[in-house]
Amino acid sequence: MTCLPGLQVADGVSVVLYVVGALIVLGRAGRLTSAVPSGVFRWGAWVFFAILTLSTLANLASSSNWERFMLGRIALVLALLCLIVARGVEPEH
């Protein structure tokens, strides 16, 4: 299966976004030691939550059954988990 060049770029951006989001969530949860200030992880978790929420809405509004029933639910679960981490207590070091 081949992918159009524009979709390949979008897929690449999506992968980078998820990797950065995962690092932010790990930092916010206190599982990542870094010289980055904790405020970056705190605000980053909220930004990632907002992005995942928008992704959920876009997937649920899609005309594609695959996006509505599978990807929409996955994005919703990820957004809710990110919300839990974003609202969490600041980890002690």
N, C-alpha and C positions, 0 to 999 in steps of 0.2 A: 504494500500500500504506500503510495507516495503522498507527500504533503506539499501544498502550495508554498512558495517561498515566504509569502506574508504570514502564513500560519506557522511556519517554522520559526520565524522571528518571535511571534507571539508565544509559542511554546517555550522558547528559550527564556523570554522575559518571565514567564510564569514559573519556570524552574528556579530562576534566580530569586524571584520574589518569595517562593516557598522556603528556599534555603535560608535566606535572610530572616524570614519570619520565624523559622525554627530556631535559629540562633538567638533571636530576640526573646522568644518564649523561654528557652533554656536559661538565658541570662536573668530574666525576670524571676524565674523559679529558683534562682540561686544555684543552678547546676553547671554554670559556666563561669570560670574564673577569667576575669578580663580587667584591663585598665580602663575600660569604658565606664563612665559614671552610671550609677544605678538609675538616674532619671531618664537616660536614653532608653534603657530597657523598659522602664515603666511607661513612658510615652509611646515607645515603639510597639508595645503590646496592645495599647489602645488603637493605634493606627492600623495594626495588623487585624485586629478585631473588626474595625470599620471596613477594611478591604474584603475580609471574608464575608461580612454581612452583605456588602454590595454584590459579591460573587454569588451568594445564596439567592438574592433577589433576581439577579440576571438569569441564573440557571432555572429558577422556578418560573420565570416569564418566557422561557425559550419555547419555540415551537417543536423542538426535538424531544421526543419521549425519553431518550437516554439522558439528556441534560436535566429534564424536569424530575424524573423519578430516581435517578441514581446520583448524578453530580450535585443536584440541588440538596439532597439529603446529606451527602458527604460534606458539602460546604457548610451546611447548617450545624452539623455536629462539630466541625472544626472551629466555627465561629463561637459556639457555646463553650467549648473547651478553652479557647483563647480568652473569652470573657472571664472565666473562672480564674485563669492565671493573672489576667490584667487587674482584677479586683483583689487579688491576694495580698497578704501582708508582706511588707518588705523583708526579704531574707536577711538573717543575721550572718555576719562574716566573722 
